[in-house]
């Protein structure tokens, strides 16, 4: 399968320090190094940064089928504060419906502690994604 790495490495993701680790059918694992720029006034990682990482993992997992999929909804629950160091988002497509896929994303710190959990569904478009030149 052709790589989808470039599809989610947009300027915003790159500026956040998000990296693709693995993408395969219905699955993705990404990471982000939490640095000073990610911290909120309380000295922990901003929730928006965690959400962005989880949302991009969702996108990588659903787009792994090479059909453009747009998010319909997303709900995140924050369970623990993330501090400087790597955080990992692992997305698993629980339902690969032809139109409405459903994905669960776990965000964990370097010690494996659960930081946040995102559940999301999307709308899968009919047209194929253009992946020419991405290999």
SETORDO-14983 format. One record per atom (N, C-alpha, C): residue in one letter; x, y, z. Coordinates in pm, 1 decimal. Example, Ala and Ser with C-alpha at 12.3 -4.5 7.8 and 13.67 -1.06 7.14 Angstrom:
(node "A" (1319.0 -569.0 780.0))
(node "A" (1230.0 -450.0 780.0))
(node "A" (1320.0 -330.0 780.0))
(node "S" (1285.0 -225.0 708.0))
(node "S" (1367.0 -106.0 714.0))
(node "S" (1290.0 3.0 787.0))
***
This chain:
(node "X" (85.0 -118.3 0.0))
(node "X" (0.0 0.0 0.0))
(node "X" (89.1 123.9 0.0))
(node "X" (47.3 224.4 -72.1))
(node "X" (122.6 349.0 -75.8))
(node "X" (113.2 419.5 58.6))
(node "X" (215.5 491.4 92.1))
(node "X" (217.6 560.7 220.7))
(node "X" (120.7 677.6 222.8))
(node "X" (63.1 701.5 339.1))
(node "X" (-25.9 815.8 358.4))
(node "X" (43.2 923.9 440.4))
(node "X" (170.9 904.8 468.8))
(node "X" (243.0 996.0 556.5))
(node "X" (228.0 1141.0 514.3))
(node "X" (242.7 1169.0 385.6))
(node "X" (236.9 1307.6 340.2))
(node "X" (97.1 1366.6 349.7))
(node "X" (-4.7 1280.7 352.8))
(node "X" (-141.4 1331.0 359.5))
(node "X" (-172.5 1398.4 491.4))
(node "X" (-106.9 1357.0 597.7))
(node "X" (-137.6 1418.3 726.3))
(node "X" (-24.6 1508.5 775.9))
(node "X" (81.2 1520.1 698.4))
(node "X" (190.1 1609.9 736.0))
(node "X" (166.6 1747.0 674.5))
(node "X" (62.1 1811.4 718.6))
(node "X" (37.5 1947.3 672.8))
(node "X" (117.2 2043.1 759.9))
(node "X" (113.9 2169.3 726.6))
(node "X" (193.0 2268.1 800.9))
(node "X" (156.9 2271.3 949.1))
(node "X" (28.2 2259.6 980.1))
(node "X" (-14.1 2264.8 1120.1))
(node "X" (39.5 2145.1 1197.4))
(node "X" (22.7 2024.9 1141.4))
(node "X" (72.0 1904.3 1208.5))
(node "X" (222.9 1910.4 1227.6))
(node "X" (292.2 1956.3 1125.1))
(node "X" (437.5 1967.5 1133.5))
(node "X" (478.5 2067.0 1241.5))
(node "X" (408.9 2180.0 1248.6))
(node "X" (442.3 2281.0 1349.7))
(node "X" (414.6 2231.2 1490.9))
(node "X" (324.0 2135.6 1504.5))
(node "X" (293.2 2077.0 1635.0))
(node "X" (393.0 1967.9 1673.1))
(node "X" (475.2 1925.1 1576.3))
(node "X" (573.4 1820.6 1603.1))
(node "X" (515.7 1680.2 1595.3))
(node "X" (406.9 1662.9 1521.6))
(node "X" (341.9 1533.1 1509.3))
(node "X" (411.3 1450.5 1401.8))
(node "X" (439.2 1325.3 1436.4))
(node "X" (507.0 1232.8 1345.0))
(node "X" (424.8 1105.8 1328.1))
(node "X" (426.8 1050.4 1207.4))
(node "X" (362.4 923.3 1179.2))
(node "X" (458.1 811.0 1215.9))
(node "X" (409.6 714.0 1290.2))
(node "X" (489.6 596.3 1322.2))
(node "X" (446.1 477.0 1237.5))
(node "X" (314.4 453.1 1229.8))
(node "X" (260.8 338.7 1156.9))
(node "X" (124.9 372.8 1099.0))
(node "X" (101.8 329.4 976.2))
(node "X" (-31.4 332.4 916.9))
(node "X" (-49.5 201.3 841.1))
(node "X" (-159.9 133.6 869.5))
(node "X" (-199.9 17.2 790.6))
(node "X" (-352.3 15.9 788.8))
(node "X" (-410.3 -80.4 725.5))
(node "X" (-554.2 -81.5 704.9))
(node "X" (-632.3 -66.5 835.8))
(node "X" (-699.3 48.6 851.0))
(node "X" (-782.1 72.9 968.2))
(node "X" (-707.7 97.7 1097.2))
(node "X" (-580.7 129.9 1089.3))
(node "X" (-497.9 147.7 1208.8))
(node "X" (-393.1 255.5 1184.4))
(node "X" (-364.6 333.5 1288.3))
(node "X" (-255.7 431.0 1279.9))
(node "X" (-199.3 457.6 1418.4))
(node "X" (-69.3 483.0 1422.3))
(node "X" (-4.0 525.4 1545.9))
(node "X" (82.0 645.8 1513.5))
(node "X" (59.0 754.6 1585.8))
(node "X" (132.8 878.9 1568.7))
(node "X" (191.5 918.9 1702.5))
(node "X" (288.4 1008.7 1698.5))
(node "X" (343.5 1059.5 1823.5))
(node "X" (369.7 1208.6 1811.5))
(node "X" (378.7 1270.5 1928.2))
(node "X" (409.2 1413.1 1935.3))
(node "X" (498.0 1433.7 2057.4))
(node "X" (604.1 1510.0 2038.4))
(node "X" (689.8 1543.0 2152.0))
(node "X" (636.2 1669.8 2216.3))
(node "X" (588.5 1656.8 2339.0))
(node "X" (537.3 1771.9 2413.2))
(node "X" (657.3 1853.8 2460.4))
(node "X" (659.2 1979.4 2416.5))
(node "X" (767.0 2071.9 2453.0))
(node "X" (705.2 2193.5 2521.4))
(node "X" (787.7 2289.1 2551.5))
(node "X" (740.3 2412.5 2616.5))
(node "X" (628.9 2480.6 2537.0))
(node "X" (636.1 2473.4 2403.1))
(node "X" (535.4 2541.3 2320.0))
(node "X" (397.1 2478.1 2331.3))
(node "X" (388.4 2355.1 2381.7))
(node "X" (260.1 2285.7 2395.9))
(node "X" (194.2 2309.7 2531.6))
(node "X" (266.3 2370.7 2624.5))
(node "X" (216.1 2382.8 2761.5))
(node "X" (117.6 2498.3 2778.3))
(node "X" (18.2 2474.4 2863.4))
(node "X" (-77.6 2580.6 2896.0))
(node "X" (-29.5 2654.7 3020.6))
(node "X" (-111.8 2744.1 3070.9))
(node "X" (-73.8 2825.2 3187.5))
(node "X" (-52.4 2740.0 3312.2))
(node "X" (-110.5 2620.4 3314.8))
(node "X" (-93.2 2530.2 3428.6))
(node "X" (31.3 2444.1 3420.5))
(node "X" (108.8 2460.0 3311.3))
(node "X" (233.8 2385.8 3297.3))
(node "X" (219.9 2244.5 3242.7))
(node "X" (100.1 2211.9 3191.5))
(node "X" (78.5 2080.0 3130.6))
(node "X" (38.0 2099.5 2984.7))
(node "X" (40.5 1991.7 2909.2))
(node "X" (9.3 2000.4 2766.8))
(node "X" (-133.6 2050.7 2744.5))
(node "X" (-146.2 2144.6 2654.8))
(node "X" (-275.7 2202.9 2619.6))
(node "X" (-367.3 2094.8 2562.1))
(node "X" (-492.2 2095.3 2603.5))
(node "X" (-588.3 1997.1 2553.2))
(node "X" (-604.5 2001.0 2402.7))
(node "X" (-592.2 2119.0 2343.9))
(node "X" (-604.7 2130.9 2198.7))
(node "X" (-494.0 2057.4 2125.3))
(node "X" (-375.7 2051.2 2183.8))
(node "X" (-264.2 1977.6 2122.6))
(node "X" (-291.2 1827.4 2127.8))
(node "X" (-343.1 1780.0 2239.5))
(node "X" (-377.3 1638.1 2253.4))
(node "X" (-489.2 1602.0 2155.4))
(node "X" (-590.6 1689.2 2145.5))
(node "X" (-700.6 1663.8 2052.2))
(node "X" (-649.7 1657.9 1908.9))
(node "X" (-561.3 1750.3 1871.1))
(node "X" (-506.5 1752.4 1735.4))
(node "X" (-435.1 1621.7 1703.6))
(node "X" (-353.2 1573.4 1795.3))
(node "X" (-283.0 1446.7 1775.8))
(node "X" (-382.5 1332.1 1756.4))
(node "X" (-482.5 1324.6 1841.7))
(node "X" (-582.4 1217.7 1833.2))
(node "X" (-663.3 1227.7 1703.9))
(node "X" (-699.8 1347.7 1664.5))
(node "X" (-778.1 1368.4 1542.8))
(node "X" (-699.4 1328.8 1417.9))
(node "X" (-571.5 1359.2 1415.8))
(node "X" (-488.7 1319.2 1302.2))
(node "X" (-468.7 1167.1 1297.3))
(node "X" (-464.1 1102.2 1412.9))
(node "X" (-457.2 956.4 1415.4))
(node "X" (-586.4 897.5 1358.6))
(node "X" (-699.9 956.1 1395.6))
(node "X" (-828.7 915.6 1336.9))
(node "X" (-823.3 927.4 1184.7))
(node "X" (-777.9 1041.5 1135.6))
(node "X" (-772.6 1065.7 991.5))
(node "X" (-683.8 963.4 921.3))
(node "X" (-569.6 933.4 979.3))
(node "X" (-478.2 837.4 917.6))
(node "X" (-540.7 698.0 911.6))
(node "X" (-609.5 658.2 1018.6))
(node "X" (-670.8 525.1 1021.2))
(node "X" (-782.3 512.5 917.5))
(node "X" (-870.3 611.1 909.1))
(node "X" (-982.3 599.3 814.2))
(node "X" (-937.9 623.3 670.4))
(node "X" (-841.9 710.8 649.8))
(node "X" (-794.5 737.3 514.6))
(node "X" (-702.0 627.3 462.4))
(node "X" (-667.1 531.8 548.4))
(node "X" (-581.9 420.0 505.8))
(node "X" (-648.4 335.9 397.6))
(node "X" (-778.2 350.8 381.1))
(node "X" (-851.2 276.9 276.7))
(node "X" (-851.0 351.5 143.4))
(node "X" (-780.8 464.7 140.4))
(node "X" (-763.5 546.8 20.0))
(node "X" (-893.9 606.9 -32.3))
(node "X" (-987.6 629.2 60.2))
(node "X" (-1110.4 702.5 31.3))
(node "X" (-1113.0 821.1 127.7))
(node "X" (-1132.6 939.6 74.5))
(node "X" (-1137.4 1058.1 159.7))
(node "X" (-1250.1 1044.2 260.4))
(node "X" (-1216.6 1060.5 387.7))
(node "X" (-1314.1 1049.9 495.6))
(node "X" (-1306.8 1177.2 578.9))
(node "X" (-1422.3 1238.5 598.3))
(node "X" (-1432.2 1362.7 674.3))
(node "X" (-1496.5 1333.3 809.3))
(node "X" (-1448.6 1397.4 911.9))
(node "X" (-1500.0 1374.8 1046.0))
(node "X" (-1644.3 1423.6 1058.9))
(node "X" (-1728.9 1339.9 1118.5))
(node "X" (-1866.7 1379.5 1149.3))
(node "X" (-1877.9 1429.7 1292.3))
(node "X" (-1811.7 1359.1 1382.2))
(node "X" (-1811.7 1401.1 1521.9))
(node "X" (-1687.6 1346.3 1590.0))
(node "X" (-1656.5 1404.0 1702.2))
(node "X" (-1544.2 1356.0 1782.4))
(node "X" (-1569.0 1397.4 1926.9))
(node "X" (-1547.5 1303.7 2017.0))
(node "X" (-1562.1 1332.8 2159.5))
(node "X" (-1435.6 1284.9 2229.7))
(node "X" (-1376.3 1372.8 2305.6))
(node "X" (-1253.4 1336.3 2376.1))
(node "X" (-1276.1 1349.2 2526.1))
(node "X" (-1216.0 1256.7 2598.9))
(node "X" (-1216.2 1261.6 2744.0))
(node "X" (-1070.7 1264.3 2788.5))
(node "X" (-1035.9 1365.6 2866.8))
(node "X" (-900.1 1379.0 2919.1))
(node "X" (-895.8 1310.9 3055.6))
(node "X" (-801.1 1219.8 3073.8))
(node "X" (-794.3 1140.6 3195.3))
(node "X" (-674.6 1173.6 3283.8))
(node "X" (-571.2 1230.3 3223.2))
(node "X" (-448.7 1261.7 3296.6))
(node "X" (-375.9 1371.6 3221.2))
(node "X" (-307.8 1457.6 3293.4))
(node "X" (-231.2 1564.8 3229.4))
(node "X" (-106.8 1506.8 3161.9))
(node "X" (-78.3 1558.4 3042.8))
(node "X" (43.6 1520.1 2971.2))
(node "X" (150.5 1623.3 3000.2))
(node "X" (268.3 1575.1 3030.8))
(node "X" (382.0 1661.7 3061.4))
(node "X" (484.6 1649.7 2949.7))
(node "X" (590.3 1730.8 2951.6))
(node "X" (691.7 1722.0 2846.2))
(node "X" (744.0 1579.4 2826.7))
(node "X" (764.3 1544.8 2700.6))
(node "X" (804.5 1410.6 2659.7))
(node "X" (710.8 1364.5 2549.3))
(node "X" (727.5 1244.1 2502.1))
(node "X" (643.5 1194.0 2392.3))
(node "X" (507.5 1147.5 2442.1))
(node "X" (406.3 1175.6 2360.5))
(node "X" (273.6 1116.6 2376.9))
(node "X" (240.2 1046.8 2245.1))
(node "X" (167.1 936.8 2255.5))
(node "X" (137.5 851.6 2141.1))
(node "X" (-13.1 837.3 2124.0))
(node "X" (-60.3 849.9 2001.3))
(node "X" (-202.2 829.4 1970.2))
(node "X" (-213.5 705.1 1883.8))
(node "X" (-293.0 610.1 1930.7))
(node "X" (-314.2 485.7 1858.4))
(node "X" (-461.9 477.9 1820.7))
(node "X" (-488.8 476.2 1689.4))
(node "X" (-625.9 476.0 1638.5))
(node "X" (-660.1 339.2 1580.5))
(node "X" (-774.9 288.2 1619.3))
(node "X" (-823.0 159.3 1569.9))
(node "X" (-962.9 180.1 1512.8))
(node "X" (-979.2 142.6 1387.8))
(node "X" (-1109.9 151.2 1323.7))
(node "X" (-1193.3 32.2 1370.8))
(node "X" (-1289.3 58.3 1457.6))
(node "X" (-1372.7 -45.8 1515.9))
(node "X" (-1476.9 -94.3 1415.7))
(node "X" (-1527.9 -2.3 1333.6))
(node "X" (-1625.1 -37.4 1230.8))
(node "X" (-1583.0 26.0 1099.0))
(node "X" (-1554.0 -58.5 1000.3))
(node "X" (-1514.3 -12.3 868.5))
(node "X" (-1636.5 -12.0 776.6))
(node "X" (-1734.4 65.0 813.4))
(node "X" (-1855.9 77.7 732.0))
(node "X" (-1821.0 154.8 605.2))
(node "X" (-1882.3 119.7 493.0))
(node "X" (-1847.9 186.1 366.8))
(node "X" (-1876.5 335.1 367.8))
(node "X" (-1967.3 381.5 451.0))
(node "X" (-1999.9 524.3 456.6))
(node "X" (-1965.2 589.4 590.1))
(node "X" (-1990.3 521.2 701.1))
(node "X" (-1973.0 581.3 833.4))
(node "X" (-1878.6 495.2 918.8))
(node "X" (-1748.0 514.5 905.5))
(node "X" (-1654.6 438.6 989.7))
(node "X" (-1653.3 494.5 1132.7))
(node "X" (-1618.1 409.0 1226.4))
(node "X" (-1612.9 444.8 1368.3))
(node "X" (-1474.6 407.7 1421.5))
(node "X" (-1411.5 502.7 1490.4))
(node "X" (-1272.8 485.2 1535.2))
(node "X" (-1259.6 520.3 1683.1))
(node "X" (-1177.0 443.7 1752.2))
(node "X" (-1140.5 473.8 1890.7))
(node "X" (-991.1 504.1 1894.6))
(node "X" (-954.9 611.6 1962.8))
(node "X" (-815.3 654.8 1971.9))
(node "X" (-776.4 664.0 2118.6))
(node "X" (-665.6 601.5 2153.2))
(node "X" (-608.8 612.8 2287.2))
(node "X" (-482.1 696.5 2277.7))
(node "X" (-467.7 791.3 2369.0))
(node "X" (-347.2 873.6 2377.5))
(node "X" (-277.3 837.2 2507.9))
(node "X" (-151.3 798.3 2496.3))
(node "X" (-74.1 753.5 2612.7))
(node "X" (59.1 828.0 2620.7))
(node "X" (113.2 835.4 2741.2))
(node "X" (244.8 896.2 2758.7))
(node "X" (352.8 789.4 2742.5))
(node "X" (477.4 828.3 2764.6))
(node "X" (590.4 736.5 2745.3))
(node "X" (585.6 616.4 2839.5))
(node "X" (523.4 633.7 2955.4))
(node "X" (512.4 524.0 3051.7))
(node "X" (393.3 432.6 3020.6))
(node "X" (316.4 466.1 2917.7))
(node "X" (200.0 385.9 2882.0))
(node "X" (73.0 426.3 2955.0))
(node "X" (80.9 531.7 3034.1))
(node "X" (-37.3 580.1 3107.3))
(node "X" (-136.8 644.0 3010.7))
(node "X" (-264.4 612.4 3028.8))
(node "X" (-368.9 667.1 2943.9))
(node "X" (-391.0 814.7 2974.9))
(node "X" (-372.0 899.5 2874.0))
(node "X" (-387.0 1044.5 2887.0))
(node "X" (-526.9 1087.9 2844.9))
(node "X" (-573.1 1032.9 2732.7))
(node "X" (-703.5 1072.9 2679.4))
(node "X" (-758.5 962.1 2591.2))
(node "X" (-888.9 966.8 2571.5))
(node "X" (-957.4 871.3 2483.8))
(node "X" (-1050.9 950.3 2394.1))
(node "X" (-1036.4 930.0 2262.4))
(node "X" (-1120.7 997.7 2164.5))
(node "X" (-1201.1 893.0 2088.8))
(node "X" (-1329.9 919.5 2071.2))
(node "X" (-1412.0 836.7 1984.0))
(node "X" (-1464.6 927.4 1874.3))
(node "X" (-1465.3 874.6 1752.2))
(node "X" (-1501.3 958.9 1639.2))
(node "X" (-1560.9 875.1 1527.9))
(node "X" (-1648.7 937.9 1451.6))
(node "X" (-1700.2 875.0 1330.4))
(node "X" (-1679.6 972.1 1215.6))
(node "X" (-1685.2 919.4 1096.3))
(node "X" (-1662.0 1002.6 979.3))
(node "X" (-1758.3 969.4 867.9))
(node "X" (-1750.5 1047.5 763.7))
(node "X" (-1828.3 1023.2 642.8))
(node "X" (-1730.3 994.6 530.8))
(node "X" (-1736.6 873.0 477.8))
(node "X" (-1644.0 830.0 373.1))
(node "X" (-1700.9 868.9 237.0))
(node "X" (-1624.8 949.8 163.1))
(node "X" (-1666.0 994.5 30.1))
(node "X" (-1649.9 881.0 -70.7))
(node "X" (-1715.1 894.5 -185.5))
(node "X" (-1708.4 790.0 -288.3))
(node "X" (-1577.4 791.2 -364.9))
(node "X" (-1524.3 911.1 -388.0))
(node "X" (-1406.5 920.6 -474.4))
(node "X" (-1280.1 869.8 -403.8))
(node "X" (-1193.2 811.9 -484.8))
(node "X" (-1064.7 765.7 -435.3))
(node "X" (-977.8 885.4 -402.0))
(node "X" (-886.6 865.5 -306.9))
(node "X" (-789.4 969.6 -274.9))
(node "X" (-677.9 964.4 -376.6))
(node "X" (-626.8 1078.3 -415.5))
(node "X" (-513.4 1085.8 -505.8))
(node "X" (-385.6 1065.7 -424.5))
(node "X" (-319.1 954.6 -447.9))
(node "X" (-194.9 925.4 -374.4))
(node "X" (-75.1 922.8 -468.8))
(node "X" (-92.5 975.5 -588.8))
(node "X" (18.5 976.5 -682.8))
(node "X" (134.2 1058.8 -626.8))
(node "X" (253.6 1006.9 -643.6))
(node "X" (372.4 1078.2 -598.3))
(node "X" (401.8 1068.6 -450.8))
(node "X" (329.7 985.3 -377.5))
(node "X" (351.8 976.5 -232.2))
(node "X" (444.8 863.4 -191.3))
(node "X" (490.2 785.6 -285.3))
(node "X" (578.2 674.0 -249.0))
(node "X" (720.9 720.4 -234.2))
***
